[in-house]
């Protein structure tokens, strides 16, 4: 009961992965798991991960398929009742798992928590509250118009896997896909507590922090049209 799968997509993350795992592992039980999907790293990422010698860490290969499908691979290989998404370069607060599990007990299916955004060495706060800075809102239409969801702040029940997998090939980002489908089919909690330190640096894989919202107008329109199309196709397939 209540097995946790932490899903981490890695790619050349040697600089920060140890600190991230150090913040996660103490929060897990002996039967939980950390699913690493690695996208063909050529640095010491896997060597560092293996140095933990923790049987709960399971490594899967996702050769050169990119960030979105690296996370899909991790989720596909997870076996837990609760799935926590994690970037390779953040730091979890020590009570993150406990707080999210309490929300799940209150009949929420997906928990999206706030975070602080820091610079590369976490010495300087860039954004004190992701929720406030980006005016995060629930609602399918709101999140098609302007995505509030950030994968590294999300955890959800395994029952969502039937609705979100497989990822469509042309979704703009995995976090908006998961978040909006959760809003359509399940019960979502926006938890205002800041449960991670999200790190911004020159090699971030995800479009967050200073990168977020920097896309061209045309790109934003294409992404939203693609997302709407994928949502309708997914809805039709699940019904019929």
Helices and strands as residue ranges (DSSP letters): E 4-10, H 17-25, E 33-38, H 45-50, E 57-61, H 67-76, E 82-86, E 91-92, H 96-105, E 110-118, E 125-127, H 130-133, H 140-145, G 151-153, E 154-157, G 158-160, H 161-164, H 174-185, E 188-199, G 209-211, H 217-239
